[in-house]
Amino acid sequence: MTERMRVRDVELMRAMAHPLRAALLNYLMAVGPRTASEC
């Protein structure tokens, strides 16, 4: 299981609140490293 990191940076939290960015992060956490084209 991957250890989670607590985010305290407001700018990072704002960026990750965007639905597409959150979906991409979830995808990458599930499948591992991918290129932009593969995403």
All heavy atoms as a GROMACS GRO file, in nm:
protein
  306
    1MET      N    1   0.085  -0.118   0.000
    1MET     CA    2   0.000   0.000   0.000
    1MET      C    3   0.089   0.124   0.000
    1MET      O    4   0.186   0.132   0.073
    1MET     CB    5  -0.090  -0.002   0.123
    1MET     CG    6  -0.186   0.112   0.129
    1MET     SD    7  -0.301   0.080   0.263
    1MET     CE    8  -0.344   0.244   0.302
    2THR      N    9   0.053   0.222  -0.080
    2THR     CA   10   0.129   0.345  -0.091
    2THR      C   11   0.096   0.436   0.026
    2THR      O   12  -0.020   0.456   0.060
    2THR     CB   13   0.097   0.418  -0.223
    2THR    OG1   14   0.122   0.330  -0.330
    2THR    CG2   15   0.181   0.542  -0.238
    3GLU      N   16   0.201   0.493   0.086
    3GLU     CA   17   0.180   0.585   0.197
    3GLU      C   18   0.130   0.718   0.144
    3GLU      O   19   0.177   0.769   0.044
    3GLU     CB   20   0.312   0.606   0.271
    3GLU     CG   21   0.296   0.681   0.400
    3GLU     CD   22   0.426   0.685   0.479
    3GLU    OE1   23   0.502   0.587   0.472
    3GLU    OE2   24   0.450   0.786   0.545
    4ARG      N   25   0.032   0.776   0.211
    4ARG     CA   26  -0.024   0.904   0.168
    4ARG      C   27   0.050   1.019   0.233
    4ARG      O   28   0.102   1.006   0.342
    4ARG     CB   29  -0.172   0.912   0.203
    4ARG     CG   30  -0.251   0.814   0.122
    4ARG     CD   31  -0.396   0.832   0.143
    4ARG     NE   32  -0.466   0.739   0.060
    4ARG     CZ   33  -0.581   0.765   0.003
    4ARG    NH1   34  -0.638   0.880   0.022
    4ARG    NH2   35  -0.639   0.676  -0.072
    5MET      N   36   0.051   1.130   0.165
    5MET     CA   37   0.120   1.249   0.213
    5MET      C   38   0.016   1.355   0.248
    5MET      O   39  -0.079   1.377   0.174
    5MET     CB   40   0.212   1.301   0.103
    5MET     CG   41   0.293   1.420   0.140
    5MET     SD   42   0.401   1.468   0.005
    5MET     CE   43   0.294   1.579  -0.085
    6ARG      N   44   0.034   1.422   0.361
    6ARG     CA   45  -0.055   1.531   0.400
    6ARG      C   46  -0.011   1.658   0.326
    6ARG      O   47   0.104   1.696   0.331
    6ARG     CB   48  -0.050   1.555   0.550
    6ARG     CG   49  -0.148   1.660   0.596
    6ARG     CD   50  -0.150   1.667   0.745
    6ARG     NE   51  -0.205   1.543   0.798
    6ARG     CZ   52  -0.322   1.534   0.861
    6ARG    NH1   53  -0.392   1.641   0.883
    6ARG    NH2   54  -0.365   1.418   0.905
    7VAL      N   55  -0.107   1.722   0.259
    7VAL     CA   56  -0.077   1.843   0.182
    7VAL      C   57  -0.116   1.965   0.264
    7VAL      O   58  -0.229   1.976   0.309
    7VAL     CB   59  -0.154   1.843   0.048
    7VAL    CG1   60  -0.129   1.971  -0.029
    7VAL    CG2   61  -0.115   1.722  -0.035
    8ARG      N   62  -0.020   2.056   0.282
    8ARG     CA   63  -0.048   2.178   0.357
    8ARG      C   64  -0.029   2.303   0.272
    8ARG      O   65  -0.056   2.413   0.317
    8ARG     CB   66   0.044   2.184   0.478
    8ARG     CG   67   0.014   2.076   0.579
    8ARG     CD   68   0.085   2.102   0.710
    8ARG     NE   69   0.040   2.006   0.810
    8ARG     CZ   70   0.114   1.908   0.857
    8ARG    NH1   71   0.237   1.891   0.815
    8ARG    NH2   72   0.066   1.825   0.948
    9ASP      N   73   0.016   2.287   0.149
    9ASP     CA   74   0.039   2.399   0.059
    9ASP      C   75  -0.092   2.438  -0.008
    9ASP      O   76  -0.153   2.359  -0.079
    9ASP     CB   77   0.144   2.360  -0.045
    9ASP     CG   78   0.176   2.470  -0.144
    9ASP    OD1   79   0.141   2.587  -0.118
    9ASP    OD2   80   0.236   2.438  -0.248
   10VAL      N   81  -0.136   2.562   0.015
   10VAL     CA   82  -0.264   2.608  -0.038
   10VAL      C   83  -0.267   2.604  -0.190
   10VAL      O   84  -0.368   2.563  -0.249
   10VAL     CB   85  -0.293   2.752   0.013
   10VAL    CG1   86  -0.419   2.807  -0.050
   10VAL    CG2   87  -0.304   2.752   0.164
   11GLU      N   88  -0.159   2.644  -0.257
   11GLU     CA   89  -0.157   2.643  -0.403
   11GLU      C   90  -0.170   2.501  -0.457
   11GLU      O   91  -0.239   2.477  -0.555
   11GLU     CB   92  -0.028   2.708  -0.454
   11GLU     CG   93  -0.020   2.857  -0.428
   11GLU     CD   94  -0.129   2.936  -0.499
   11GLU    OE1   95  -0.160   2.902  -0.615
   11GLU    OE2   96  -0.182   3.030  -0.439
   12LEU      N   97  -0.103   2.406  -0.393
   12LEU     CA   98  -0.113   2.266  -0.436
   12LEU      C   99  -0.254   2.214  -0.414
   12LEU      O  100  -0.310   2.146  -0.501
   12LEU     CB  101  -0.012   2.180  -0.360
   12LEU     CG  102  -0.014   2.031  -0.393
   12LEU    CD1  103   0.010   2.006  -0.541
   12LEU    CD2  104   0.089   1.958  -0.309
   13MET      N  105  -0.314   2.247  -0.302
   13MET     CA  106  -0.452   2.202  -0.276
   13MET      C  107  -0.548   2.260  -0.379
   13MET      O  108  -0.638   2.191  -0.427
   13MET     CB  109  -0.495   2.242  -0.135
   13MET     CG  110  -0.433   2.158  -0.029
   13MET     SD  111  -0.507   2.175   0.133
   13MET     CE  112  -0.462   2.340   0.177
   14ARG      N  113  -0.528   2.386  -0.416
   14ARG     CA  114  -0.614   2.451  -0.515
   14ARG      C  115  -0.598   2.381  -0.650
   14ARG      O  116  -0.697   2.354  -0.720
   14ARG     CB  117  -0.579   2.598  -0.527
   14ARG     CG  118  -0.677   2.675  -0.614
   14ARG     CD  119  -0.648   2.823  -0.616
   14ARG     NE  120  -0.657   2.878  -0.483
   14ARG     CZ  121  -0.573   2.968  -0.432
   14ARG    NH1  122  -0.473   3.013  -0.505
   14ARG    NH2  123  -0.588   3.013  -0.310
   15ALA      N  124  -0.476   2.349  -0.687
   15ALA     CA  125  -0.452   2.282  -0.815
   15ALA      C  126  -0.514   2.143  -0.816
   15ALA      O  127  -0.572   2.100  -0.916
   15ALA     CB  128  -0.302   2.273  -0.842
   16MET      N  129  -0.503   2.070  -0.706
   16MET     CA  130  -0.556   1.933  -0.701
   16MET      C  131  -0.707   1.929  -0.685
   16MET      O  132  -0.769   1.825  -0.701
   16MET     CB  133  -0.488   1.854  -0.589
   16MET     CG  134  -0.342   1.829  -0.615
   16MET     SD  135  -0.304   1.769  -0.782
   16MET     CE  136  -0.403   1.623  -0.793
   17ALA      N  137  -0.769   2.042  -0.656
   17ALA     CA  138  -0.915   2.046  -0.644
   17ALA      C  139  -0.983   2.040  -0.780
   17ALA      O  140  -1.101   2.010  -0.789
   17ALA     CB  141  -0.957   2.172  -0.569
   18HIS      N  142  -0.910   2.066  -0.887
   18HIS     CA  143  -0.966   2.062  -1.022
   18HIS      C  144  -1.001   1.916  -1.055
   18HIS      O  145  -0.917   1.827  -1.039
   18HIS     CB  146  -0.864   2.118  -1.122
   18HIS     CG  147  -0.922   2.138  -1.258
   18HIS    ND1  148  -0.942   2.033  -1.345
   18HIS    CD2  149  -0.965   2.250  -1.320
   18HIS    CE1  150  -0.994   2.081  -1.456
   18HIS    NE2  151  -1.010   2.212  -1.444
   19PRO      N  152  -1.122   1.889  -1.101
   19PRO     CA  153  -1.165   1.750  -1.126
   19PRO      C  154  -1.076   1.672  -1.222
   19PRO      O  155  -1.051   1.553  -1.200
   19PRO     CB  156  -1.306   1.766  -1.183
   19PRO     CG  157  -1.351   1.901  -1.143
   19PRO     CD  158  -1.228   1.985  -1.128
   20LEU      N  159  -1.030   1.735  -1.330
   20LEU     CA  160  -0.946   1.663  -1.426
   20LEU      C  161  -0.811   1.627  -1.364
   20LEU      O  162  -0.761   1.516  -1.382
   20LEU     CB  163  -0.926   1.745  -1.553
   20LEU     CG  164  -0.839   1.679  -1.660
   20LEU    CD1  165  -0.896   1.543  -1.701
   20LEU    CD2  166  -0.826   1.770  -1.781
   21ARG      N  167  -0.751   1.719  -1.291
   21ARG     CA  168  -0.622   1.690  -1.227
   21ARG      C  169  -0.637   1.580  -1.124
   21ARG      O  170  -0.552   1.492  -1.112
   21ARG     CB  171  -0.567   1.817  -1.162
   21ARG     CG  172  -0.517   1.916  -1.264
   21ARG     CD  173  -0.450   2.032  -1.196
   21ARG     NE  174  -0.403   2.127  -1.294
   21ARG     CZ  175  -0.439   2.255  -1.296
   21ARG    NH1  176  -0.518   2.303  -1.204
   21ARG    NH2  177  -0.392   2.335  -1.389
   22ALA      N  178  -0.746   1.583  -1.048
   22ALA     CA  179  -0.770   1.478  -0.948
   22ALA      C  180  -0.788   1.343  -1.017
   22ALA      O  181  -0.736   1.241  -0.971
   22ALA     CB  182  -0.893   1.512  -0.864
   23ALA      N  183  -0.859   1.341  -1.128
   23ALA     CA  184  -0.880   1.216  -1.202
   23ALA      C  185  -0.747   1.162  -1.257
   23ALA      O  186  -0.722   1.041  -1.252
   23ALA     CB  187  -0.979   1.237  -1.316
   24LEU      N  188  -0.664   1.251  -1.310
   24LEU     CA  189  -0.534   1.208  -1.361
   24LEU      C  190  -0.447   1.152  -1.249
   24LEU      O  191  -0.379   1.050  -1.267
   24LEU     CB  192  -0.461   1.325  -1.429
   24LEU     CG  193  -0.505   1.355  -1.571
   24LEU    CD1  194  -0.445   1.486  -1.618
   24LEU    CD2  195  -0.466   1.243  -1.664
   25LEU      N  196  -0.447   1.217  -1.135
   25LEU     CA  197  -0.368   1.168  -1.022
   25LEU      C  198  -0.417   1.030  -0.978
   25LEU      O  199  -0.336   0.939  -0.955
   25LEU     CB  200  -0.374   1.267  -0.906
   25LEU     CG  201  -0.293   1.229  -0.784
   25LEU    CD1  202  -0.144   1.215  -0.818
   25LEU    CD2  203  -0.311   1.329  -0.673
   26ASN      N  204  -0.548   1.012  -0.970
   26ASN     CA  205  -0.604   0.881  -0.932
   26ASN      C  206  -0.564   0.775  -1.034
   26ASN      O  207  -0.528   0.663  -0.997
   26ASN     CB  208  -0.755   0.888  -0.919
   26ASN     CG  209  -0.798   0.961  -0.795
   26ASN    OD1  210  -0.725   0.969  -0.696
   26ASN    ND2  211  -0.918   1.017  -0.798
   27TYR      N  212  -0.569   0.809  -1.161
   27TYR     CA  213  -0.531   0.715  -1.267
   27TYR      C  214  -0.384   0.675  -1.253
   27TYR      O  215  -0.350   0.557  -1.256
   27TYR     CB  216  -0.557   0.778  -1.404
   27TYR     CG  217  -0.504   0.697  -1.520
   27TYR    CD1  218  -0.568   0.580  -1.558
   27TYR    CD2  219  -0.390   0.737  -1.590
   27TYR    CE1  220  -0.519   0.505  -1.664
   27TYR    CE2  221  -0.342   0.662  -1.695
   27TYR     CZ  222  -0.406   0.546  -1.732
   27TYR     OH  223  -0.356   0.472  -1.835
   28LEU      N  224  -0.298   0.775  -1.236
   28LEU     CA  225  -0.155   0.747  -1.227
   28LEU      C  226  -0.122   0.666  -1.101
   28LEU      O  227  -0.033   0.582  -1.103
   28LEU     CB  228  -0.075   0.877  -1.230
   28LEU     CG  229  -0.077   0.949  -1.364
   28LEU    CD1  230  -0.015   1.087  -1.352
   28LEU    CD2  231  -0.005   0.866  -1.470
   29MET      N  232  -0.195   0.690  -0.993
   29MET     CA  233  -0.171   0.611  -0.872
   29MET      C  234  -0.212   0.465  -0.893
   29MET      O  235  -0.153   0.375  -0.835
   29MET     CB  236  -0.246   0.673  -0.754
   29MET     CG  237  -0.183   0.804  -0.708
   29MET     SD  238  -0.276   0.893  -0.582
   29MET     CE  239  -0.291   0.772  -0.454
   30ALA      N  240  -0.312   0.443  -0.978
   30ALA     CA  241  -0.360   0.307  -1.003
   30ALA      C  242  -0.270   0.229  -1.099
   30ALA      O  243  -0.248   0.110  -1.081
   30ALA     CB  244  -0.503   0.312  -1.056
   31VAL      N  245  -0.220   0.298  -1.204
   31VAL     CA  246  -0.149   0.225  -1.309
   31VAL      C  247   0.002   0.249  -1.310
   31VAL      O  248   0.074   0.178  -1.378
   31VAL     CB  249  -0.206   0.258  -1.449
   31VAL    CG1  250  -0.351   0.218  -1.459
   31VAL    CG2  251  -0.187   0.403  -1.483
   32GLY      N  252   0.049   0.350  -1.239
   32GLY     CA  253   0.192   0.380  -1.236
   32GLY      C  254   0.229   0.484  -1.340
   32GLY      O  255   0.144   0.544  -1.404
   33PRO      N  256   0.358   0.507  -1.356
   33PRO     CA  257   0.405   0.613  -1.445
   33PRO      C  258   0.357   0.593  -1.589
   33PRO      O  259   0.355   0.482  -1.642
   33PRO     CB  260   0.557   0.600  -1.438
   33PRO     CG  261   0.586   0.528  -1.312
   33PRO     CD  262   0.468   0.438  -1.289
   34ARG      N  263   0.314   0.702  -1.649
   34ARG     CA  264   0.269   0.703  -1.789
   34ARG      C  265   0.313   0.834  -1.852
   34ARG      O  266   0.333   0.933  -1.785
   34ARG     CB  267   0.117   0.695  -1.798
   34ARG     CG  268   0.055   0.565  -1.748
   34ARG     CD  269   0.090   0.452  -1.843
   34ARG     NE  270   0.023   0.329  -1.809
   34ARG     CZ  271   0.080   0.231  -1.739
   34ARG    NH1  272   0.201   0.243  -1.693
   34ARG    NH2  273   0.016   0.120  -1.715
   35THR      N  274   0.322   0.835  -1.983
   35THR     CA  275   0.352   0.958  -2.055
   35THR      C  276   0.223   1.038  -2.068
   35THR      O  277   0.112   0.986  -2.047
   35THR     CB  278   0.407   0.930  -2.195
   35THR    OG1  279   0.303   0.867  -2.272
   35THR    CG2  280   0.531   0.844  -2.192
   36ALA      N  281   0.236   1.164  -2.109
   36ALA     CA  282   0.116   1.248  -2.129
   36ALA      C  283   0.026   1.187  -2.237
   36ALA      O  284  -0.096   1.190  -2.224
   36ALA     CB  285   0.158   1.389  -2.167
   37SER      N  286   0.085   1.132  -2.341
   37SER     CA  287   0.006   1.071  -2.448
   37SER      C  288  -0.073   0.951  -2.399
   37SER      O  289  -0.186   0.928  -2.441
   37SER     CB  290   0.096   1.029  -2.564
   37SER     OG  291   0.158   1.141  -2.621
   38GLU      N  292  -0.013   0.872  -2.311
   38GLU     CA  293  -0.083   0.754  -2.258
   38GLU      C  294  -0.198   0.794  -2.165
   38GLU      O  295  -0.296   0.722  -2.157
   38GLU     CB  296   0.016   0.665  -2.183
   38GLU     CG  297   0.116   0.597  -2.274
   38GLU     CD  298   0.225   0.525  -2.198
   38GLU    OE1  299   0.269   0.576  -2.092
   38GLU    OE2  300   0.267   0.418  -2.244
   39CYS      N  301  -0.184   0.905  -2.098
   39CYS     CA  302  -0.291   0.950  -2.009
   39CYS      C  303  -0.411   0.997  -2.089
   39CYS      O  304  -0.521   0.982  -2.051
   39CYS     CB  305  -0.243   1.062  -1.917
   39CYS     SG  306  -0.130   1.002  -1.791
   0.00000   0.00000   0.00000
